[in-house]
Amino acid sequence: MNWLIKINGLYDILCALTMLDFLDIPMLNGLHESLFNSQQNEVTKRMFAYWIFTYGVMRLQDDIQLLRFSYIIEAFFLLHEYNKGSMIRYRVYFCIYSCGLITFLIPTL
């Protein structure tokens, strides 16, 4: 399970760097932005990228509680944004359920 979380952290970091135009990875372009209902302005896009980068870095750590916390925070705030009407239902629900599943699969201390 540990390698899956590390890969997910690296994926998040690469997605964030692609969103910030530091990298050009065509496969990752627009992936996270596609969660939103409508096109976001540049500041919103950058803030979302910084947030993704932050929890990507958290997922490269070996602290189990920090890992759990990163997935709980992601699920909570994605659900909040969905409830505010800014996210596409079927796309954001996949992320929320994935975060919940990974949270419960992380081994306990």
C-alpha positions as CSV (number, residue, x, y, z in Angstrom):
1,M,0.0,0.0,0.0
2,N,2.9,2.3,0.8
3,W,4.1,2.4,-2.8
4,L,0.6,3.2,-4.1
5,I,0.5,6.3,-1.8
6,K,4.0,7.4,-2.9
7,I,3.0,7.0,-6.6
8,N,-0.2,9.0,-5.8
9,G,1.9,11.7,-4.2
10,L,4.2,11.9,-7.1
11,Y,1.2,12.0,-9.5
12,D,-0.3,14.9,-7.5
13,I,3.0,16.8,-7.6
14,L,3.4,16.3,-11.4
15,C,-0.3,17.4,-12.0
16,A,0.3,20.5,-9.9
17,L,3.5,21.4,-11.7
18,T,1.7,20.9,-15.0
19,M,-1.2,23.1,-13.9
20,L,1.4,25.8,-13.0
21,D,3.0,25.5,-16.4
22,F,6.4,24.3,-14.9
23,L,6.0,21.1,-16.8
24,D,4.2,20.1,-20.0
25,I,2.8,16.6,-19.6
26,P,0.0,16.3,-22.2
27,M,-1.5,13.3,-20.4
28,L,-2.0,15.4,-17.2
29,N,-3.1,18.7,-18.8
30,G,-6.5,19.6,-17.5
31,L,-7.1,16.5,-15.5
32,H,-7.8,18.2,-12.1
33,E,-9.4,21.2,-13.7
34,S,-12.0,18.9,-15.3
35,L,-13.5,18.4,-11.8
36,F,-15.0,21.9,-12.0
37,N,-18.3,22.8,-13.6
38,S,-17.1,25.8,-15.4
39,Q,-13.8,27.3,-16.4
40,Q,-12.0,28.7,-13.4
41,N,-9.9,31.9,-13.4
42,E,-6.1,31.8,-13.3
43,V,-5.8,32.6,-9.6
44,T,-8.3,29.8,-8.7
45,K,-6.4,27.4,-10.9
46,R,-3.1,28.3,-9.4
47,M,-4.4,28.0,-5.8
48,F,-5.9,24.6,-6.6
49,A,-2.5,23.6,-8.0
50,Y,-0.7,24.8,-4.9
51,W,-3.1,22.8,-2.7
52,I,-2.6,19.6,-4.9
53,F,1.2,20.1,-4.6
54,T,1.0,20.4,-0.8
55,Y,-0.9,17.2,-0.3
56,G,1.3,15.5,-2.9
57,V,4.3,16.3,-0.8
58,M,2.5,15.1,2.4
59,R,1.9,11.7,0.7
60,L,5.7,11.3,0.1
61,Q,6.1,11.2,3.9
62,D,6.1,8.1,6.1
63,D,3.8,9.4,8.8
64,I,0.7,7.3,8.7
65,Q,-1.5,9.8,10.5
66,L,-0.3,12.6,8.1
67,L,-1.2,10.4,5.1
68,R,-4.6,9.7,6.5
69,F,-5.1,13.3,7.2
70,S,-4.2,14.3,3.6
71,Y,-6.8,12.0,2.2
72,I,-9.5,13.1,4.7
73,I,-8.8,16.7,3.9
74,E,-9.0,16.1,0.2
75,A,-12.3,14.2,0.4
76,F,-13.8,16.8,2.8
77,F,-13.0,19.8,0.7
78,L,-13.9,18.2,-2.6
79,L,-17.3,17.3,-1.1
80,H,-17.7,20.9,0.2
81,E,-16.9,22.3,-3.3
82,Y,-19.4,19.9,-4.8
83,N,-22.0,21.0,-2.3
84,K,-21.2,24.6,-3.3
85,G,-22.0,23.7,-6.9
86,S,-18.6,24.1,-8.4
87,M,-17.7,20.5,-9.1
88,I,-19.0,17.9,-11.5
89,R,-20.8,15.1,-9.6
90,Y,-19.5,11.9,-11.1
91,R,-16.0,13.2,-11.4
92,V,-15.7,14.5,-7.9
93,Y,-17.5,11.5,-6.3
94,F,-14.8,9.2,-7.8
95,C,-12.1,11.2,-6.1
96,I,-14.0,11.4,-2.8
97,Y,-14.7,7.6,-2.7
98,S,-11.0,6.9,-3.7
99,C,-9.8,9.1,-0.8
100,G,-12.1,7.4,1.6
101,L,-11.1,3.9,0.5
102,I,-7.3,4.7,0.7
103,T,-7.8,6.3,4.1
104,F,-9.3,3.0,5.5
105,L,-6.7,0.9,3.7
106,I,-3.7,2.7,5.2
107,P,-2.3,0.4,7.8
108,T,-2.7,1.4,11.4
109,L,0.2,2.2,13.7
